[in-house]
Structures are given as structure tokens and as C-alpha cells.
Amino acid sequence: RKPVPEAFTPFGTALAEPDMTTKLEYKGRTVNVDAFPVGTNPGYIHEMVNKPSVQQRVAEIRDDLGDNKIIVSAGRVDYVKGAKEMLLCFERLLDRRPELRGKVNLIMTAVKAAAGMRVYKTAQSEIEQLVGQINGKYSTLTWNAIQLFTEPIPFDDLMALYKTADIAWIPPLRDGLNLVAKEYIAAHGGENGVLVLSEFTGSAVELPDAVLTNPYSDKKMDECIDFALDMPLDEQKRRMANMHRAITRYDVQQWANHMFREANAVDIAEPEPELVTA
């Protein structure tokens, strides 16, 4: 065992163990334990967002929404993804800061999960009801507070949304990693933009320059979305540049190399021959 790195133990996290297991012994065998956070492909995403068709979609989205602040939240329907907590926070935002009504748009994808799972159907119903409630309360003839997509959208359109969005809001209650965070950073190429990220995602360890939030705390959620909306451009660029370096340094190729390197370093002992008695 060895001490847990400080990056894994920021104030407020649920991690309780001060050290972690790196090796296990079992029946004479040594098993190495390590973390391999999957990377994304920044080069490919950069190519995608610069395609003429994607650039055209970016222009269309911006033309449609004007100078409004655009918040994007992409994911599937799952009760641990924090969609309910995010929507309630957005409702509080519009109630608390009426000057933002008509000037901020939340574009949300909540792709339906596999049919037949009651827990996912309940989560889907809650999301749709909350979106309807918020739109009914605040929207006008010329402004829709929330746009919700429940079916998968084309990859080009998703890249255009990432590129256009001023803020990506990723609030899971628990998530192993979350690649959407890395894809949003890659789409912005280290330029402006703000990532609001739950501290309960694996990506939060790699991306300390995100605005880290606690989806279990209404107060923290409110503070973080306010901070993201009001963040100066120079701070956006500084944070985004740091995060872009992080995802570029450990991309999908480095992730694969890391696993193969560790696998090749393992000493494989020949099994002892079994004694056969007559």
C-alpha cells in the first residue's frame, strides 16, 4: 500500500482511506493494481470542429441564440448523472437572478436508456417534467429556457454544440471518469470556455482547473454556476489552457501505451509442474 496522492483528496470529497492498495498477493501470485483513466483523441476532435459542416452548424447555433450564454449538458438518462440536481439548480438560478432570463440557454441531451428498466423510466419522467415545469414558468414567445434532446444527436451536431457552448455543466452524483468533460475541452482547443464538473467524477482528479462542484449541495451548485457565468475571459483562457494540456499529455494513445507498458513490466513466472503420482 502507499499514500493516496493529494490530487485524489481535495477538501470535501468522500474519500476516507488515506492509502491505497498497489499489489495483492494470492496463492503465490502478485497482482499489480493501478488506475488507467481513459483518454480522448484531441487531434481528431480538433479536426471535427474545424470541418466546414461543423463550422456552419456553429454559426447557425450562434445566429439562432445571439449573444446569449449557452450552457450544454450531454449525457444519458441515469439517476446517478445528476440531471435532476442540475435542473433544480438552473431553476433557482433563473429565480435568483431574473436579469438572466432571456439571456442564458441550457441545451441538454438526456438520451433514453434501455427499455424495460423502471428506474431509468422514472429518471426520464422526472427530467421531462422538470424541463416542462421550468420552461412553463420562465420561457417567453421568443426565448426557451431549456432545449431537451432525448434521442442521440449526430456527432457533427454534438461537436458544434461543444464548440459553441460557453459552459459545459457535468454534475454526476457519481461517475467513474466522464469523457464528455475531456471532449468539451478538446473542442475548445485550449481557448475560452468554462467546465463545471462534479467532484465525484474521475475526471475531476485530472482536471483541477474545472469549476468543481458538489451536486449534493444546493449552495455549492448555486455558487459554482454563478462563478462560471461571471468568470472573466482571461481566467477562462488560463483554466482551459491548463486543462487542454492535461488531456493532450494523456490522450487515448498515452492511455493505451500506459497499459501495455505496465503489462510488459510484469514478470511472468512459469508455473511449477505438478507432481503426478501413480
Secondary structure, 3 states (H helix, E strand, C coil): CEECCHHHCCCCCCCCCCEECCEEEECCEEEECCCCCCCCCHHHHHHHHCCHHHHHHHHHHHHHHCCCEEEEEEEECCCCCCHHHHHHHHHHHHHHCHHHCCCEEEEEEEECCCCCCHHHHHHHHHHHHHHHHHHHHHCECCECCEEEECCCCCHHHHHHHHHHCCEEEECCCCECCCHHHHHHHHHHCCCCCEEEEECCECHHHHCCCCEEECCCCHHHHHHHHHHHHHCCHHHHHHHHHHHHHHHHHCCHHHHHHHHHHHHHCCCCCCCCCCCCCC
